[in-house]
Amino acid sequence: MEKTKNPFKLLGLWISDTCKWLFDFKDWKKLLRSIPGLVTMLFIMATITMNLAANKIVWSGLVVNGTPFISITGGIFLSWLIFLLMDIITKTYGIKASIKLTLLGALINAFAVIFLALIALFPAKYPYEGASTFFDTVFGFEALSAPQPWQILLSSTIAYIASGIVNAIVNGLFGKLFKNNPDGKSAFYCRSYVSTTIGQFVDNFVFGTLAFSVFAKFYTLPTLIGIATLGALIELACEMIFSPFGYRICKKWQSEGVGKDYLDYCRLMEIKKDPSRIDLDKVGE
């Protein structure tokens, strides 16, 4: 079948393929069974903890006219782990698998915040009157002048999904430049550094804009750019430190055939599609 150049038909094919992939529950089951449980657990734990820690601004600096030009939230101390794990998943299982894990993390994070919000509704009187205030304060339910948990949830979820998709796509596409040695250290490090820098900038900028400019009028555009840039540089430094561990994990998984069942299933599903739209040799890269 010849490739179509009709933009509307291409859009329709893309939407159809995306829906089939997104709601392919057999794909979900095989993916979650293929990814080592410890990796999935660390990814989900880091996602929930990072977004809760994002309630607190831990440092602000370069104050210009009374407004901090740059600042960081507590979430930055764990976001590097999430991006490192996404790089490992993208290299081993492919772009779509990394995006699916990101969507799963966002869903579970939303459940955690909603659960905590419901718990905060109970006015605890034991062991003393107002005991629930400490719980509410820790999770940000009492800070009325600051973004509320549901606003942080919405901001972090949008930023998290957007940055996860950007990171996976950039990582996967950048890896295609290393055709001679796609599994080498240089390929893994370069694709990780580039995707993390761009993905982290998107994450910090989108989150900061929504949480501290839209929902709470704390920051201006220059401050948001400063926050996003500083966060991206910090995460890049962390990625440079921990990438060797990520590379070793990928090589170990490759030698042990980790994820083979999932990748075989992906190839089978791609073969069922129109071969003129799919480069079968690169499925799972």
C-alpha positions as YAML, in Angstrom:
chain: A
units: angstrom
residues:
- id: 1
  name: MET
  ca: [0.00, 0.00, 0.00]
- id: 2
  name: GLU
  ca: [1.38, 3.40, -0.95]
- id: 3
  name: LYS
  ca: [1.99, 6.01, 1.67]
- id: 4
  name: THR
  ca: [-0.73, 8.64, 1.80]
- id: 5
  name: LYS
  ca: [0.14, 12.34, 1.67]
- id: 6
  name: ASN
  ca: [-3.33, 13.52, 2.66]
- id: 7
  name: PRO
  ca: [-2.82, 15.39, 5.98]
- id: 8
  name: PHE
  ca: [-6.34, 14.60, 7.20]
- id: 9
  name: LYS
  ca: [-5.91, 10.91, 6.47]
- id: 10
  name: LEU
  ca: [-2.52, 10.93, 8.19]
- id: 11
  name: LEU
  ca: [-4.10, 12.62, 11.22]
- id: 12
  name: GLY
  ca: [-6.88, 10.05, 11.23]
- id: 13
  name: LEU
  ca: [-4.37, 7.19, 11.06]
- id: 14
  name: TRP
  ca: [-2.36, 8.71, 13.88]
- id: 15
  name: ILE
  ca: [-5.43, 9.15, 16.11]
- id: 16
  name: SER
  ca: [-6.59, 5.61, 15.33]
- id: 17
  name: ASP
  ca: [-3.17, 4.13, 16.06]
- id: 18
  name: THR
  ca: [-2.84, 6.14, 19.27]
- id: 19
  name: CYS
  ca: [-6.23, 5.03, 20.58]
- id: 20
  name: LYS
  ca: [-5.54, 1.39, 19.76]
- id: 21
  name: TRP
  ca: [-2.17, 1.56, 21.48]
- id: 22
  name: LEU
  ca: [-3.39, 3.51, 24.50]
- id: 23
  name: PHE
  ca: [-6.31, 1.18, 25.19]
- id: 24
  name: ASP
  ca: [-4.51, -2.04, 24.31]
- id: 25
  name: PHE
  ca: [-4.80, -3.62, 27.75]
- id: 26
  name: LYS
  ca: [-2.82, -6.67, 26.68]
- id: 27
  name: ASP
  ca: [0.02, -4.28, 25.87]
- id: 28
  name: TRP
  ca: [-0.35, -2.71, 29.33]
- id: 29
  name: LYS
  ca: [-0.30, -6.10, 31.03]
- id: 30
  name: LYS
  ca: [2.77, -7.33, 29.15]
- id: 31
  name: LEU
  ca: [4.60, -4.05, 29.74]
- id: 32
  name: LEU
  ca: [3.99, -4.00, 33.49]
- id: 33
  name: ARG
  ca: [4.95, -7.65, 33.73]
- id: 34
  name: SER
  ca: [8.13, -7.05, 31.73]
- id: 35
  name: ILE
  ca: [9.43, -4.04, 33.67]
- id: 36
  name: PRO
  ca: [11.17, -5.22, 36.86]
- id: 37
  name: GLY
  ca: [8.91, -4.55, 39.85]
- id: 38
  name: LEU
  ca: [11.56, -2.56, 41.74]
- id: 39
  name: VAL
  ca: [11.86, -0.11, 38.85]
- id: 40
  name: THR
  ca: [8.09, 0.44, 38.65]
- id: 41
  name: MET
  ca: [7.91, 0.84, 42.44]
- id: 42
  name: LEU
  ca: [10.73, 3.41, 42.49]
- id: 43
  name: PHE
  ca: [9.15, 5.30, 39.59]
- id: 44
  name: ILE
  ca: [5.72, 5.52, 41.27]
- id: 45
  name: MET
  ca: [7.18, 6.31, 44.70]
- id: 46
  name: ALA
  ca: [9.37, 9.07, 43.28]
- id: 47
  name: THR
  ca: [6.47, 10.52, 41.31]
- id: 48
  name: ILE
  ca: [4.14, 10.79, 44.33]
- id: 49
  name: THR
  ca: [6.84, 12.06, 46.69]
- id: 50
  name: MET
  ca: [8.17, 14.55, 44.15]
- id: 51
  name: ASN
  ca: [4.77, 16.10, 43.56]
- id: 52
  name: LEU
  ca: [4.05, 16.36, 47.30]
- id: 53
  name: ALA
  ca: [7.46, 17.97, 47.86]
- id: 54
  name: ALA
  ca: [6.68, 20.47, 45.09]
- id: 55
  name: ASN
  ca: [4.37, 22.23, 47.57]
- id: 56
  name: LYS
  ca: [7.43, 23.74, 49.26]
- id: 57
  name: ILE
  ca: [9.82, 26.28, 47.79]
- id: 58
  name: VAL
  ca: [13.13, 25.36, 49.42]
- id: 59
  name: TRP
  ca: [15.32, 28.12, 48.01]
- id: 60
  name: SER
  ca: [15.03, 31.46, 46.25]
- id: 61
  name: GLY
  ca: [17.88, 33.60, 45.03]
- id: 62
  name: LEU
  ca: [18.93, 36.52, 42.84]
- id: 63
  name: VAL
  ca: [16.19, 38.79, 44.16]
- id: 64
  name: VAL
  ca: [15.47, 41.60, 41.70]
- id: 65
  name: ASN
  ca: [13.19, 44.42, 42.86]
- id: 66
  name: GLY
  ca: [11.91, 42.26, 45.69]
- id: 67
  name: THR
  ca: [11.08, 39.35, 43.38]
- id: 68
  name: PRO
  ca: [13.20, 36.16, 43.41]
- id: 69
  name: PHE
  ca: [14.53, 35.55, 39.92]
- id: 70
  name: ILE
  ca: [15.22, 31.87, 40.53]
- id: 71
  name: SER
  ca: [13.96, 29.35, 43.05]
- id: 72
  name: ILE
  ca: [13.55, 25.61, 43.42]
- id: 73
  name: THR
  ca: [10.94, 23.41, 45.06]
- id: 74
  name: GLY
  ca: [11.50, 20.28, 47.08]
- id: 75
  name: GLY
  ca: [10.46, 18.16, 44.13]
- id: 76
  name: ILE
  ca: [13.74, 18.76, 42.34]
- id: 77
  name: PHE
  ca: [15.55, 16.37, 44.67]
- id: 78
  name: LEU
  ca: [13.67, 13.39, 43.21]
- id: 79
  name: SER
  ca: [12.81, 14.43, 39.66]
- id: 80
  name: TRP
  ca: [16.25, 13.32, 38.42]
- id: 81
  name: LEU
  ca: [15.40, 9.74, 39.42]
- id: 82
  name: ILE
  ca: [12.18, 9.83, 37.42]
- id: 83
  name: PHE
  ca: [13.92, 11.08, 34.30]
- id: 84
  name: LEU
  ca: [16.74, 8.54, 34.68]
- id: 85
  name: LEU
  ca: [14.21, 5.72, 34.93]
- id: 86
  name: MET
  ca: [12.34, 7.08, 31.91]
- id: 87
  name: ASP
  ca: [15.60, 7.08, 29.94]
- id: 88
  name: ILE
  ca: [16.22, 3.45, 30.91]
- id: 89
  name: ILE
  ca: [12.67, 2.45, 29.95]
- id: 90
  name: THR
  ca: [12.85, 4.34, 26.63]
- id: 91
  name: LYS
  ca: [16.16, 2.69, 25.70]
- id: 92
  name: THR
  ca: [14.97, -0.80, 26.64]
- id: 93
  name: TYR
  ca: [11.26, -0.82, 25.76]
- id: 94
  name: GLY
  ca: [10.79, 2.14, 23.41]
- id: 95
  name: ILE
  ca: [9.13, 5.55, 23.36]
- id: 96
  name: LYS
  ca: [5.54, 4.33, 23.74]
- id: 97
  name: ALA
  ca: [6.39, 2.22, 26.79]
- id: 98
  name: SER
  ca: [7.97, 5.22, 28.53]
- id: 99
  name: ILE
  ca: [4.91, 7.35, 27.78]
- id: 100
  name: LYS
  ca: [2.62, 4.64, 29.15]
- id: 101
  name: LEU
  ca: [4.60, 4.44, 32.39]
- id: 102
  name: THR
  ca: [4.37, 8.24, 32.66]
- id: 103
  name: LEU
  ca: [0.59, 8.11, 32.27]
- id: 104
  name: LEU
  ca: [0.38, 5.37, 34.91]
- id: 105
  name: GLY
  ca: [2.48, 7.46, 37.30]
- id: 106
  name: ALA
  ca: [0.24, 10.49, 36.75]
- id: 107
  name: LEU
  ca: [-2.90, 8.41, 37.43]
- id: 108
  name: ILE
  ca: [-1.56, 6.90, 40.66]
- id: 109
  name: ASN
  ca: [-0.26, 10.29, 41.80]
- id: 110
  name: ALA
  ca: [-3.72, 11.78, 41.27]
- id: 111
  name: PHE
  ca: [-5.25, 8.99, 43.33]
- id: 112
  name: ALA
  ca: [-2.76, 9.64, 46.16]
- id: 113
  name: VAL
  ca: [-3.49, 13.38, 46.32]
- id: 114
  name: ILE
  ca: [-7.26, 12.86, 46.14]
- id: 115
  name: PHE
  ca: [-7.01, 10.27, 48.93]
- id: 116
  name: LEU
  ca: [-5.04, 12.67, 51.14]
- id: 117
  name: ALA
  ca: [-7.51, 15.46, 50.40]
- id: 118
  name: LEU
  ca: [-10.41, 13.26, 51.50]
- id: 119
  name: ILE
  ca: [-8.56, 12.32, 54.69]
- id: 120
  name: ALA
  ca: [-7.96, 16.01, 55.39]
- id: 121
  name: LEU
  ca: [-11.73, 16.59, 55.39]
- id: 122
  name: PHE
  ca: [-12.08, 14.67, 58.66]
- id: 123
  name: PRO
  ca: [-11.79, 17.10, 61.62]
- id: 124
  name: ALA
  ca: [-9.69, 14.99, 63.98]
- id: 125
  name: LYS
  ca: [-10.27, 15.82, 67.67]
- id: 126
  name: TYR
  ca: [-8.07, 13.11, 69.14]
- id: 127
  name: PRO
  ca: [-5.75, 12.99, 70.93]
- id: 128
  name: TYR
  ca: [-6.51, 16.72, 71.22]
- id: 129
  name: GLU
  ca: [-8.63, 19.42, 69.55]
- id: 130
  name: GLY
  ca: [-7.23, 20.53, 66.19]
- id: 131
  name: ALA
  ca: [-4.91, 17.56, 65.81]
- id: 132
  name: SER
  ca: [-5.66, 17.38, 62.08]
- id: 133
  name: THR
  ca: [-4.04, 20.79, 61.57]
- id: 134
  name: PHE
  ca: [-0.60, 19.20, 61.52]
- id: 135
  name: PHE
  ca: [-1.65, 16.75, 58.80]
- id: 136
  name: ASP
  ca: [-3.28, 19.52, 56.77]
- id: 137
  name: THR
  ca: [-0.23, 21.77, 57.12]
- id: 138
  name: VAL
  ca: [2.24, 19.07, 56.07]
- id: 139
  name: PHE
  ca: [0.35, 18.39, 52.84]
- id: 140
  name: GLY
  ca: [-0.50, 22.02, 52.13]
- id: 141
  name: PHE
  ca: [-4.21, 22.01, 52.84]
- id: 142
  name: GLU
  ca: [-3.96, 24.94, 55.28]
- id: 143
  name: ALA
  ca: [-1.83, 27.30, 53.18]
- id: 144
  name: LEU
  ca: [-4.70, 29.34, 51.77]
- id: 145
  name: SER
  ca: [-2.44, 31.98, 50.20]
- id: 146
  name: ALA
  ca: [-0.47, 29.35, 48.33]
- id: 147
  name: PRO
  ca: [-1.63, 26.99, 45.60]
- id: 148
  name: GLN
  ca: [-3.96, 24.37, 47.03]
- id: 149
  name: PRO
  ca: [-3.25, 20.63, 46.66]
- id: 150
  name: TRP
  ca: [-5.74, 20.24, 43.82]
- id: 151
  name: GLN
  ca: [-4.02, 23.12, 42.01]
- id: 152
  name: ILE
  ca: [-0.61, 21.57, 42.62]
- id: 153
  name: LEU
  ca: [-2.05, 18.25, 41.43]
- id: 154
  name: LEU
  ca: [-3.39, 19.76, 38.21]
- id: 155
  name: SER
  ca: [-0.19, 21.72, 37.59]
- id: 156
  name: SER
  ca: [2.14, 18.84, 38.33]
- id: 157
  name: THR
  ca: [0.07, 16.34, 36.35]
- id: 158
  name: ILE
  ca: [0.04, 18.48, 33.21]
- id: 159
  name: ALA
  ca: [3.74, 19.28, 33.56]
- id: 160
  name: TYR
  ca: [4.61, 15.68, 34.39]
- id: 161
  name: ILE
  ca: [2.79, 14.22, 31.37]
- id: 162
  name: ALA
  ca: [4.05, 16.91, 28.99]
- id: 163
  name: SER
  ca: [7.67, 16.54, 30.10]
- id: 164
  name: GLY
  ca: [7.44, 12.74, 30.11]
- id: 165
  name: ILE
  ca: [6.21, 12.68, 26.52]
- id: 166
  name: VAL
  ca: [8.83, 15.23, 25.42]
- id: 167
  name: ASN
  ca: [11.60, 13.32, 27.22]
- id: 168
  name: ALA
  ca: [10.60, 9.98, 25.67]
- id: 169
  name: ILE
  ca: [10.28, 11.36, 22.14]
- id: 170
  name: VAL
  ca: [13.53, 13.37, 22.25]
- id: 171
  name: ASN
  ca: [15.40, 10.43, 23.81]
- id: 172
  name: GLY
  ca: [14.09, 7.99, 21.22]
- id: 173
  name: LEU
  ca: [14.63, 10.25, 18.21]
- id: 174
  name: PHE
  ca: [18.06, 11.44, 19.34]
- id: 175
  name: GLY
  ca: [19.13, 7.82, 19.76]
- id: 176
  name: LYS
  ca: [18.52, 7.23, 16.05]
- id: 177
  name: LEU
  ca: [21.49, 9.48, 15.27]
- id: 178
  name: PHE
  ca: [23.85, 6.81, 16.60]
- id: 179
  name: LYS
  ca: [23.34, 4.26, 13.85]
- id: 180
  name: ASN
  ca: [26.82, 2.77, 14.04]
- id: 181
  name: ASN
  ca: [26.74, 2.02, 17.77]
- id: 182
  name: PRO
  ca: [23.23, 2.63, 19.16]
- id: 183
  name: ASP
  ca: [23.96, 0.60, 22.31]
- id: 184
  name: GLY
  ca: [27.22, 2.31, 23.21]
- id: 185
  name: LYS
  ca: [27.94, 4.60, 26.15]
- id: 186
  name: SER
  ca: [28.13, 7.74, 24.02]
- id: 187
  name: ALA
  ca: [24.69, 7.07, 22.55]
- id: 188
  name: PHE
  ca: [23.09, 6.44, 25.95]
- id: 189
  name: TYR
  ca: [24.73, 9.42, 27.64]
- id: 190
  name: CYS
  ca: [24.03, 11.90, 24.85]
- id: 191
  name: ARG
  ca: [20.39, 10.91, 24.40]
- id: 192
  name: SER
  ca: [19.90, 11.02, 28.19]
- id: 193
  name: TYR
  ca: [21.57, 14.42, 28.63]
- id: 194
  name: VAL
  ca: [19.68, 16.07, 25.78]
- id: 195
  name: SER
  ca: [16.27, 14.58, 26.62]
- id: 196
  name: THR
  ca: [16.63, 15.30, 30.35]
- id: 197
  name: THR
  ca: [17.62, 18.94, 29.79]
- id: 198
  name: ILE
  ca: [14.73, 19.61, 27.42]
- id: 199
  name: GLY
  ca: [12.23, 17.53, 29.40]
- id: 200
  name: GLN
  ca: [13.17, 19.12, 32.71]
- id: 201
  name: PHE
  ca: [12.88, 22.62, 31.27]
- id: 202
  name: VAL
  ca: [9.38, 21.78, 30.03]
- id: 203
  name: ASP
  ca: [8.46, 20.23, 33.39]
- id: 204
  name: ASN
  ca: [9.73, 23.17, 35.47]
- id: 205
  name: PHE
  ca: [8.33, 25.83, 33.18]
- id: 206
  name: VAL
  ca: [4.85, 24.32, 32.81]
- id: 207
  name: PHE
  ca: [4.55, 23.50, 36.52]
- id: 208
  name: GLY
  ca: [5.86, 26.90, 37.65]
- id: 209
  name: THR
  ca: [3.61, 28.76, 35.24]
- id: 210
  name: LEU
  ca: [0.46, 26.95, 36.33]
- id: 211
  name: ALA
  ca: [1.15, 26.67, 40.09]
- id: 212
  name: PHE
  ca: [2.89, 29.98, 40.78]
- id: 213
  name: SER
  ca: [1.65, 32.29, 38.04]
- id: 214
  name: VAL
  ca: [-1.86, 31.13, 37.11]
- id: 215
  name: PHE
  ca: [-3.19, 29.75, 40.42]
- id: 216
  name: ALA
  ca: [-1.02, 31.94, 42.68]
- id: 217
  name: LYS
  ca: [0.40, 35.24, 41.43]
- id: 218
  name: PHE
  ca: [3.92, 34.72, 42.73]
- id: 219
  name: TYR
  ca: [6.18, 34.73, 39.68]
- id: 220
  name: THR
  ca: [6.63, 36.70, 36.47]
- id: 221
  name: LEU
  ca: [7.82, 35.31, 33.13]
- id: 222
  name: PRO
  ca: [11.54, 36.07, 33.74]
- id: 223
  name: THR
  ca: [11.33, 34.25, 37.08]
- id: 224
  name: LEU
  ca: [9.63, 31.25, 35.46]
- id: 225
  name: ILE
  ca: [12.33, 31.06, 32.79]
- id: 226
  name: GLY
  ca: [14.99, 31.31, 35.50]
- id: 227
  name: ILE
  ca: [13.35, 28.55, 37.54]
- id: 228
  name: ALA
  ca: [13.04, 26.29, 34.49]
- id: 229
  name: THR
  ca: [16.64, 26.89, 33.42]
- id: 230
  name: LEU
  ca: [18.11, 26.37, 36.89]
- id: 231
  name: GLY
  ca: [16.07, 23.20, 37.38]
- id: 232
  name: ALA
  ca: [17.16, 21.84, 34.01]
- id: 233
  name: LEU
  ca: [20.82, 22.48, 34.82]
- id: 234
  name: ILE
  ca: [20.56, 20.85, 38.24]
- id: 235
  name: GLU
  ca: [18.86, 17.80, 36.75]
- id: 236
  name: LEU
  ca: [21.46, 17.65, 33.98]
- id: 237
  name: ALA
  ca: [24.20, 17.55, 36.64]
- id: 238
  name: CYS
  ca: [22.38, 14.72, 38.45]
- id: 239
  name: GLU
  ca: [21.93, 12.87, 35.15]
- id: 240
  name: MET
  ca: [25.65, 13.15, 34.43]
- id: 241
  name: ILE
  ca: [26.41, 11.64, 37.85]
- id: 242
  name: PHE
  ca: [23.93, 8.77, 37.71]
- id: 243
  name: SER
  ca: [23.81, 7.96, 33.98]
- id: 244
  name: PRO
  ca: [26.60, 5.36, 34.27]
- id: 245
  name: PHE
  ca: [24.32, 3.36, 36.56]
- id: 246
  name: GLY
  ca: [21.50, 3.68, 34.04]
- id: 247
  name: TYR
  ca: [23.76, 2.50, 31.24]
- id: 248
  name: ARG
  ca: [24.85, -0.54, 33.24]
- id: 249
  name: ILE
  ca: [21.23, -1.42, 33.95]
- id: 250
  name: CYS
  ca: [20.36, -1.21, 30.24]
- id: 251
  name: LYS
  ca: [23.31, -3.43, 29.27]
- id: 252
  name: LYS
  ca: [22.45, -5.95, 31.97]
- id: 253
  name: TRP
  ca: [18.80, -6.07, 30.89]
- id: 254
  name: GLN
  ca: [19.88, -6.48, 27.27]
- id: 255
  name: SER
  ca: [22.20, -9.38, 28.09]
- id: 256
  name: GLU
  ca: [19.51, -11.08, 30.18]
- id: 257
  name: GLY
  ca: [16.74, -10.56, 27.63]
- id: 258
  name: VAL
  ca: [14.64, -8.42, 29.98]
- id: 259
  name: GLY
  ca: [11.52, -7.20, 28.21]
- id: 260
  name: LYS
  ca: [11.78, -9.66, 25.31]
- id: 261
  name: ASP
  ca: [8.15, -10.80, 25.64]
- id: 262
  name: TYR
  ca: [6.90, -7.22, 25.48]
- id: 263
  name: LEU
  ca: [9.10, -6.30, 22.52]
- id: 264
  name: ASP
  ca: [8.05, -9.45, 20.65]
- id: 265
  name: TYR
  ca: [4.41, -8.51, 21.23]
- id: 266
  name: CYS
  ca: [5.07, -4.97, 19.95]
- id: 267
  name: ARG
  ca: [6.64, -6.32, 16.77]
- id: 268
  name: LEU
  ca: [3.70, -8.67, 16.26]
- id: 269
  name: MET
  ca: [1.24, -5.78, 16.58]
- id: 270
  name: GLU
  ca: [3.27, -3.61, 14.19]
- id: 271
  name: ILE
  ca: [3.31, -6.39, 11.57]
- id: 272
  name: LYS
  ca: [-0.49, -6.40, 11.65]
- id: 273
  name: LYS
  ca: [-0.52, -2.75, 10.65]
- id: 274
  name: ASP
  ca: [0.17, -1.25, 7.24]
- id: 275
  name: PRO
  ca: [3.92, -1.94, 6.67]
- id: 276
  name: SER
  ca: [4.18, 1.18, 4.51]
- id: 277
  name: ARG
  ca: [3.66, 3.31, 7.64]
- id: 278
  name: ILE
  ca: [5.94, 1.32, 9.97]
- id: 279
  name: ASP
  ca: [9.71, 0.82, 10.03]
- id: 280
  name: LEU
  ca: [9.67, -2.67, 11.51]
- id: 281
  name: ASP
  ca: [13.44, -2.81, 11.98]
- id: 282
  name: LYS
  ca: [13.31, 0.02, 14.46]
- id: 283
  name: VAL
  ca: [10.44, -1.12, 16.64]
- id: 284
  name: GLY
  ca: [11.55, -1.09, 20.27]
- id: 285
  name: GLU
  ca: [14.53, 1.25, 19.73]
...
